[in-house]
Amino acid sequence: MNTVEVSTDVRVPPAEAYAFVADFPRYAKYSEYLQSVTQHGNGGAGTEYELTFAWWKLTHAVRSRVTDTDEPERIDWKLVDGIDAHGRWEVAETDDGSRVTFVVTYDTDSARGALDLPRLVSLDWVVERVVDKVVEEGERVVERVVADLEGERRPVELTVETH
């Protein structure tokens, strides 16, 4: 299993940051690769989201389920079909507002049967390119989210850890 953690600071109180990350359908407007998000439920534990991604010649839909919430500090989720992945959103109070952290743990091998890759395209090739795109996309999305939360654009610093 691999884990990626991405975090940044925002200048809003934890409750406001939590409400923002809990609004999953809003994410599609920030992302170049997330085409749509369809919500099934009220947003709490048990709510499922269908997320459709498109990149290069690939389009893939995944379904995630909120498994637990601890407002305004944590939202736990897992994918319920195909790829073995789970994670959480964490919101922690800081001196200037909040630190928001996104954590995902995934099994690359589980994607082999879940993705319909074009002939002669290896999963290893796709994974190698997707990791760079995920970091690039994360930076773009976080900058847009911070601008909406704080009311103006500013450079943001992302901390990215992998293990």
N, C-alpha and C positions, 0 to 999 in steps of 0.2 A: 504494500500500500504506500502511496505517495501522499504527501500533505503540502498544500500551499496556503500560506497566511498572508493576507494583504491588509494593511491598516493605514489609517490616516487620521489626523485631527480635524475636527470641524468646530466652528465657533458658535455652537448652539447647545442648549441644555440637553441632557441625555433623553428626556421624554420626547423632545422634538426630533432628535436623531433617530430614535427607535421607531417612531411613527413613520418616518420617511423610509427606513429600510424595510419596514413591515408591509409597505405598499408595493408588492412585487409587480403588479401589472404596469406600474409607472416605468419600470426599468427599460422597457422596449424603446422608449423615446430617447434614451441616452446612448444606446448601443448601436454600433454599426452592424453587428452580426446577429443580435437578438431581434428576430422579425416580429414576434408576437408573444404575448403571455395571456393565457386564458385561466381565470380563477374559478375553482369549484369549491365553494365553502365561504365562511365568514372571515377568514384570515387567521383564525386561531388554530390550535392543534387539530389535526385531521384534515385541514384544508389542503387541496391539491392544486397544483399549477401545471399547466401544459406550456412548455417553453419551446418555441421553434427557432432554431439557429440556422443561419446560412453563411457559408464561407467557401470560397473557391468553387468547386463543383459539388459541394456537399450541402445538403439540407437535412437537418435531423431534429426530430421533436423528442423531448424528454418530459417525463412527468415526475414532479417532485411533490413530497408531502411534508407539511409542517408536523414535526413529531412532538415538539414541546415548545412552550414559550415561558419566559420569566420577564415580564414587562417591568421596567424599561431596559433590561440588561441583556437578554439573550433570546434568540430564535433558533431552534434546532430543526434541521430538515434532512431528508434523504431522498435519493432517486428511487422510484418504485418500479422502473422497468429498464431492462437492458444493462446499463452501465452501473457497476457497483461503486456508489459514491454517497457520501453523507457530509454534513458540515453544520456550520452555525454562523450566525451574525452575533457579534458581541458589541455592546455599547458600554463604555466606562466613563465616569466623570473625570475631567481634568481641570486644571486651574482656569483654562480659557474656554471650556465648553465640554467636548466629548471626544473620546477616541473610539472610532468605529473600526472593527476588525471583521474580515470575512475569512473563514477557514473552510477549506474543502479537503477531504481525504478521499482518494480514489484509487481504483485498481485498473491500471492501463489494460491489462489482459482481458478484463471483462468487456472492453469495448470491441474486441475482435468480432464477436458474434452479433453485436448490437448495431454496428455501422454497415451500411451498404456501400462499400467503396467501389469506385470504378476499377475495371480490370487492370492489372499490372500496377496498382497503387498499393504500397504496403502501409500497414497501420503505423509502423515505426516511423516512416517518412512523414505521415500526417501528424503524429504526436510531436515530432521534433519541430515542426513548423507551428503547430497550434500553441505550444507553450509560449513562444515569442509573441504570438498574436494575443494571447490571454493577458500578458503583462502590458502590452501596448494598449489593448482595449480597456484594461483596468484603469490605466492612467487617464485615458480619455473620459471614461464614464465617471470616475471620481471627480475630475475637474468640473464636469457638467453638474454633477450632484451637489458639490460644494457651492457652486455658483447659485443654484436654486435655493439651497438651504440658507446661505448667508446673504443672498441678494446681490452679489457682485462676483465677477471672475477674479481669481487670484491664482498664483502658482501654488500647487499643492505638493506635498512630499508624501510619497507612498513608501511604506516599508514592506518589502516582499521577502518572505522567508520560505524556503523549500526544504523538506526533509522526508 
